[in-house]
Structure formats: structure tokens, C-alpha cells
Amino acid sequence: MINLEINARNLEKNVRRARENNVVMPTFRQMKDPLAGVPQRILDSLRKTGIDDTDPVNLFRVTWKNERKERGGLFSSPNFLELTSGLTGVDARIICMIGKFFPTGCHKVGAAFGCLAPKLVTGQFDATSQKAVWPSTGNYCRGGAFNSRLLACDSIAVLPQGMSRERFEWLSKIAGEVIATPGTESNVKEIFDKTNELRATRGDIAVFNQFDEMGNYIWHYGVTGPAIEQAFESIKGERGSFAGVCVSSGSAGSLACGDYLKQKYPQSRIAAGEALQCPTILNNGFGAHRIEGIGDKHIPWIHNVKNTDMAIAIDDRDAMAVFRLFCEPTGRQFLMDEAKLAPEQAEDLSLMGISGVSNVLCAIKFAKYYELTGDDVVATILTDSAAMYQSRIEELRKEFGDYGVTQAVRDFSASLMGTRMDNMLELSYPERKKIHNLKYFTWVEQQGKTAESLDDQWYRQEKSFIGVQRQIDQIDALIDQFNDMTGLLAK
């Protein structure tokens, strides 16, 4: 459960800081449905603001429903695209929620807000004297640094040194401090070690760890889940059936949308993806991989393993091959010729970053395994876009040479159309329990959680995941109270 105990002294300081910096905070209901609940004053400000401007009004753009404009956009229906069967090779309809149209170009800004907001509006975090620490494999610390700037807080970004150049260049302009830890995507423990060192040596920080903060979970449960529901309902037709959601584990926050969707569509399933080179869920394995943004080698505290139906591992060589196929001009032209994509559909492929490509491959494997038909709809998420990985394209060109038609044929045939039903595991009750038990070694032995709270996640979900789901209205009430205390909306 999220601690909502009030620290009155810090709360008053946070209110004063917000008032001085013209900060109005959105509620979860407004992020879920901005068309119905955002005040007129906010709408007027948004019409004059760029989506990446460090203006507090952009907190209201932490939603899946932004208009696709760089400046002055308001809100529309959820941003998603549907992939053609000529591209996926399966009859099932695959819909992809688009992260690019969030501030920072990634939906992780939402997860970061979900973690920070409850502690800000309760006063458990003091925005005037503490620095917000954002440990991440990349995009989450970008979202956290951005939110911190909007909320007039200092921030420290912690991420592996092997992440893409674009991430570090962006963070250098937004975060107060950037700390690079050893390794790449799989080196999550090194991030934890650094944050524990900061806790022990600095008294001016508060750590917002996406892997154990239930604010990450409830943002995806309360905002991403309903966005996918609306996207599905808009395209399902008379016979459409929601088959499930397939997303990479990473911090496991996005898997929470599956908990929401199962409550709406009880027949649906949740599939957790990961890199074959680091098959922690599939095989209790370890290793390094190239699917940026999905940290591994542990089971995140906020992963509701008991409600997860399948583990799917994706070879990072396939993810990189398809990513390059989608990004290179020769690859896109080949897809227009071979897969009969319209030019605008080929252009939309730039909306997928590397982890987005991996998620799509997960959805294809899921559709093949369950023999889904054209009436079935599978959802996945495009965390960020190709814009964050242009340096990776340059590296691939240097390593393998220019991209030609022969390579496009090979990547299309082997890594996309050749997607196989290997490295998949449909989870039985004992298998889910074994995966859940892996949390003990990270979170109880290393990170200070209790064995009792671990058991609560399995045996007493009213005190864990289900209980947290019911806290959204309480948090919204605290946000409303916070805004009332600043008096800004009343002005």
C-alpha cells in the first residue's frame, strides 16, 4: 500500500513552493480523461505551450490523449496505431499505444509522476530541501527529471553508462545532477547500489525507485489501462474480442494495465516480455542485452506475478534487426513494396523505439501461440520512439555497412515474418509462485523489504495490489486539496 500519512510541516512548504512557481497538479482522473476534467485556465495555457517546454502546465499533458502537435495541442482520443497483418504475419489485430506524444517523448513521465505526486501532496517529500533521485535504465529518470523541473524540485538522475547518447545529452540540460553507473540495460543492481550509497552519505535526498514504488503501478493501472480499453472499444467492431496485453517487464509498471484490463475483459491474458539474453522470468537467467530500457536480473517488487499468464523472451538480435528495418529508408521502401504499407504507415514505424519493436515481436508470438483470429485484438506499448536511438542507427551503419535491399529481405524474412513460438512459457500456478519467490533475494535480502509484505503480495492482495488500486481516489482527493491550498485555480 502507498503511505498517505500527512507531514503537515513539509506539506505547507510544498504548497508555498507550488504557489511561487505557478504549479497546479493534475489528478489521475484528469490524466485518464483530460477531455472531461481539465480546467479552462489550464487549456488556455496549453494553447501557448510546447509539449517539451519546462512549464508546469505540461503536467496536464501526462496522458495518452495529447494532440499530435509540438506546440499548442490540447487533447483527443488515445494515441495508438494498428499494425497490418502484412507487417506482422498474423491475423490478430495488434494495437500499439504510442509513447512519443508525451512530454519527453516517452510515457515514463507518467510513471514518474505517479511516484512523486503522492509524496509531494502528503509532505513525505520536501520539495524545498530534498533532491529527488530517479534510478533507471534510461527513460524513467528522464521523466522524473522533467517532472522535478516542472514541480520546482531538484533532481538526480541515475542510469547505466552504456545507455544511448541521446539520453545523456537530454539529461544534461534538465537534471540537476547525472550519475552514470557501470554496465548497460541489465545492470539494475548497480543502480540500486548507487542509490543505497546516496542514502547512506547524503541527507538531502529522497529516492523514487520505479521498481518498488507502487505509484508506478497505479499510474499504469489507472491511466494506461483505461486508454487501452478506449482504444480497443473504438476499433473492435461487432465481433472483436480483447485477447490480452504483451509488454516487456522492465520495471513492471506497464504490466499493471493488464490487471485493469483483466477486470474489464476476464478472458484476456497478460504476457511479460524480456530479452532472451537475460531470461530472468523465463529461466531464472542473467546476462546482458541490447533492448534498451528494460532492466533485468531481478523481479520488480511491483510486478503482480500471480496475475501474469505468460513469459515471452525476445532475441535482441531480432529486435535490433527489425528496428533497423523500420528506420532505414531502404527498409521502409521494401516494406511499402512487400508488405503493401502506405507511405504514412511506413512513416509511423518511426514511432517505435527498440523496446517498442521488442513488444511488437512479443505480441506476434502471443498471437501465434494462442492461434488468434482476425476477431482478436492484442495490445502492446511503444514506450518511446526511434528519435531516442539515432546514435544506435549510426553505430549499426559503422559496424555492418550501409543498409541495402538484401539486408531488408533477410531481416523481414528471418526476424519479422520468421518470428517463432520458441522461448515462451505459459505460467502454471507453481511456476508463477517460483517467479514470485525470486523477489525475496532482491527485495528482502538486499533492499530491506519484509518477508511478510512479500507474502501479502501473494496471499493477501487486498493489502497489496488490490488495495493499491483502491487508493487512486484517495490520492486524487489529496491532489485536489493541494491545489485548493495553493489557491491558484481559484485565481
N, C-alpha and C positions, 0 to 999 in steps of 0.2 A: 504494500500500500504506500501511497505518496504521503509523506508527512505534511499536514496542512496546519500545524500549530503556528500561531501568530507570535512573532517577535515585534512588539509594538514600537520599540525604540528604533529598530532598523527600518521598519515599515514607514515610519514618519520620515526618515531620511531619504528613503527611496521615492516617496511621494514628492518630497521637495525637489529632488533631482529631476524627476519626471516633469514637474511643473516648470522648472527652469529651462528645460530642453524641449518643451512642447511635445512630450511623449504621451500619446493615447495608445492603449494596448487593445488589440483585438481579442475577442473571446473565441473559444473553439466553435461555437455555433456560427460566428461570423466567418471563420475560415472555412467551415463546411458549406455555408450558404451565404456568400457575400452579397448576392443579388437581393436577398431579403432583409439583411440586417445591418449594413454599413451606413453610418450616419451621413447626411448630406454634406456636412462640413468636410468630412474625410474624402468623399467623392470629388468635391471641388478641388481639394488639394492634389489628389491623384491626377487630375487632368493636367496639372502643370509639372508633373514629376516624372523623371525617367526611372525605369524599373530597377536599375542598379545604383541610383543615387543614394547616398548615405543620409537619407531624410527619414525621420521617424515614421512618417506616413506610410512608408513602404512596408511596415509591419502588417498592414492590411492586405498586402499582396502575397502574404504567406498562405497561398491557396492554389489548388489545382485549376482554378477558374479564371485566371488572368487572360485578358485580351492579348493577342499576339502582337503587341506593339512595344517598341523600345521606349516610347515616351507617351504619357497621357492616356494610357489604356485603363479601362475600367474592368468589368467582369463579363463573363459569358458562360457557356456550358463547359464541362470539364475538358481539358486538353488531352486528346488521345488520338491515336491513329490505328486503323485496322489494316493488317497485312494481308496481301493477296495470297491465295493458295499457290499461285505461280512462283511466289518468292519463298514460301515455307515448305511446299511439298506435301501439305496435309489438308484435308477437307475442313477440319475445325477452323473456326474463326478466331484469330488471335488479335486481341486488342492491347495496345501498349499505352499506358499513361505516360505523359510527356513531362519530364522534369525541367526542360530547358527554360520554360516560361515563368519560373520562379525568379525572384531576385537571387543573384549569384549564378543563375543558370542551372540550379540543382535543387531538388526537393529537400535536401538535407537541412536547408534553412528552416523547414518546418519542424523536423525532429529536434533541432537545437532550440527553437522557441518553446517546444513542449517541455524541454528540460529546464529552461531558465525561468519561464513565466511563473510556475508555482512557487519557486523560491524567492522570486522578486516580490510578488504580491503578498507573501506571508512575512517577509522580512527575514527569512532564513539566510538570504544573501544580502549583504550590504553593498549596494552599488557605489557608495561614496568612498569606501575604504578597501574593498576586496577586488582582486582581479579574477575574472572568470577564466578557468583553464579548460581548454577543449581538446582532449586527446582523441586522435582519429587517424585513419589511414588516408585522409585527404579531404573529402567534401564536407564532412560534418564540422571539422574545425573551421572551414571557410564559412559555413552557415553560422556557426557560433560567433566567430569574429565579427561578421556582418551584423548580427543581432545585437551584439555587445555595443558596437558603434552606434546603432540606432537608439539603443536604450541608455546611452551615455555611460557605459561601463568600460573599464579597461579589460583587455583580453590577452591571453597567452595561448597560442596555437602549438600543439604538439603533434608531430606526424613523422613517419619514416623518411629518411633522407633520399630513398630511392623513388619517391613519387614524382609525378610529371613536373617538368619545369614550370608549366603554366600555373600550377597550384602555388608554388613558392613565390612566383612573381606577383600573383594576386595578393597573397597573404602579406607580403612585404609592405603593401600600401594600406592595408586595412587593420591587421592585428597589431596590438601594441608590442608584442614580442613573439618570435617564431623560434621554436626549438625543434631541431631535426634529430631523430633517434636512429639507431642502427637498423639497417635492413630495408625491406620493402613491404608489400601488402600483408604478408603472413606474420610479420614480426609485431604482434599485438602485445605480447608480454613486455617487450622492451618499452612500449608506450606506457604500460601500467607501471613499470619500474620507475620511469622518469616522473610520473605524476606522484608516486609514493615518495620519491625523493623530494619533490617540491613541497609536499605536505609536511615532511619532516624538517625542512630547512627554511621555509618561508611562512610567516604567519599572516600574510596578506592575500591569500588565495582561496578560492572555492573551486573544486573540481566538478565538472559536469561530464561524467563518463557515459557516453551513449550506450555502452554495452551493459550497464546496470541501472541506468536511470529510467524509471517507468514512465517518465514524461515522454520519452521517445516512443514507447509502446502506445500510450493513449493518443498521441497525435496521429499515428497511422491508423489506429482503431477508429478514432472519432472523425478524421478528416479524409484520409486516403480511402478507407473502406467505403464510405458513402459516395465518394467521387467515382469509384469503380462501379458501384451499384447504379449510379445515374448513367454512366457511360453504357453499361450493359443494357439497361432498360431502353435506352434511346435507339439501339440497333437490333434488339433481339427478334423483332417481328412476332408472328403468331406462334412459331414453334421453337423459338430459341430457349436453350437451357444453359444455365451457368454451370460449367464443369469444374472450375477451380482457378486458383491463382498460383503462379510459379514465379518466385523471386529468390535471388541469392540471399544467403543468410546474412553475411556481413555482421552488422550489429544486431540483427534480427528484428529491428524495429518495424520494417516494412511487412514482415510476416504477420504482424498484428492485424493488418487489414483483412487477412484470411479469417481471423477469429470473428470479425464483424460479418464478413460475407457468409460464413457458415451458419450464422444465426439467421441470416436472411434467406439463404439457399442451402438447406440442410444436406442436400445431396452432393454439394461441392466438396472439393478436396484442397488441401494446402501442400504444395511441394516446395521444399527448401533446396536451393541450388548452392553449389560450391565448386571450387576448382578441383579437377581430377588430380592435379599435382599436390594438393593439400586436402585429402578427403577425410576431414575430421568427423563429419556426421556419417558418411558412408562406411568408413573403415577405421575410425579412431586414428586416422593417419595424420601426417605432418609433411611439411615441405614448403618450397617457395613457388610462386606462380606469377603470371603477368596480367591477371584480371584485376585491374586497379580498383581499389575502393572496397574490397570485400575481405576484411581481416579474418584470420582463421586461427587454427591450432587451439581453439577452445570453444565451448558452447556458451554463448552470451547469457547472462543472467536473465534477460528479459525475453528469451525465446521460450514460448509456450510449447515445449516439445510434446507434451501429452496430446496436443491438438494437431500435430503435424503428421501428414499421411505418407509422405514420400521424400526420399533424398535423391537428388539428381546431381551427378558430377559432370562438369564440362571440361574438356581438354582445352587448356589455354591456347594451344596451337590453333584449334578450330576458331576460338573466339577472336584471336588476332588475325587469322586469315579472312574471316568474314568481315571483320571491322575494316580491313584494308580494301576488300572487295566493295564495300559500301562507300568508302571515302574517295577512292581513286577515280578520276574521270573515266578511265578506260573500263573500270569495273562497273560503273553506273551505266555507261553506254551498253555494255554487254547485257546488263540486267534489263534494260529497256528493249533490247533485241530478243533476248532469250526468254525472260520471264514476263515479257509484254507489259512492263511498267510504263505508265505515263510519265512524262518529264517531271511533273510535280511530285509523283510518288517516288521517283528516284531521288529528287531533292530532299524529300522527307527522311531519307536514310541518314542524313547528317544529324538527325535528332537523337541518334544512338551513340553513346559512348561505349567503351569496351565492356563494362558491366552490363549495359543495356543489351548488347549483342549476346552476351552470355545468357541473360534472362530469356531472350527470344529463343535461343537454342534449347533452353530448359523447357519452354512451352511447347516446342516442336516435339521433343522427346516424350513429354507428358501426353500430348495428343496421340502420338503413335502407340504408346504403351496401352492406353485405355481405348484405343480404336474409336476415337471420337469422330463424329459425322459433321456434316455441314450445319446441323442444328445446334451443335455445341459451341460454346464460347469459352475461351481461356483468356485470362487477364495476366498481364505482366507489367513491369515498370521500367521505364528508361530513366535511370537516376539522373544522368547528365547527358551532354551531347558531345559530338565529335570535336567541338570547339576547344574542349579541355585537353585534347590529345594530339594536336597538330605536330608537336615535337616528336611524338611516337611515330607518326607517319614519316617524318623526315628521317628518323633513325632506321626505320624499315627500308626506306629507299637506299640509304647508305649501305645497309647490310646485305640486301638482296637485289639491288638494282632497280631500274625503272619498272613500273607495273605494266605488263602487256596483256594481250588477249589470251595467250596461252596460260598465264598465271590466273587470269579471271576464270577461265574454263575449269582449271584444276580446283580453285577454291570453291566455286559454285557447286561443282560435282561432288567433291570429297567432303567439304566441311559444312555445306548447307544442305543440298539435296541428299547427301550421304549421311546425314545425322542418323545415328543408330540407337537402338534401345539397350545399350550397354551401360554399365556403371550407374544403375538405378536400383533403388531398394524401396519396395513398398513396406511400410513400417508396421509390424505387429505390435501388440501391447508390450511384450517383453523387450522388443528392440527399441521402442520409444523410451522405456524405463532405463535401459542401458545408456542411451544417449543422454538422458536427463541426469543420470548419476555422474557423468563426466563433469558436470558443473561443480561437484564437490571439490575437485582438485584445484580448480582455478579460484573459485569464489569463497570457499570455506577455508581451505588450507592457506591460500595466498592473499586473499583480499578482504578477509575479516567478516564475511557473512556467517550466519549461524546455520547449523545443520537443521534446526527446527524450521527456519524460514525456507530452506530448500525443500523440506518435506511439505510445507504449506503449498508450494507451487504444484506438487503432485497430488496430495491427498485432500487439501483444503483450499480449493481455488477461490472460494468466497473470500479468503483472506489474502489472496494474491491477485491473479489476473482478472477474475470476475469482479472482485472488489474494486480494483483499479478502474475498470471500465465504468463503474458507477460513480466515480469521483469527478467525472468531467463536469457535471452540472455544478458541483461544489466549487471547482476551480473557476468556472465561468462567473459564479456569484462573487468570488474574491476579486476577479479582474474587474467586474462592474463596480465593486466597492472601491477599488484602487482608482479607477477613472473618476468616480464621484469625488474622491478625496482630493484629486488634483484640481478639480473644477474646470478642466479645460474644455470638456464637451459642453458644459453649461454656458461658458463664454461664447 
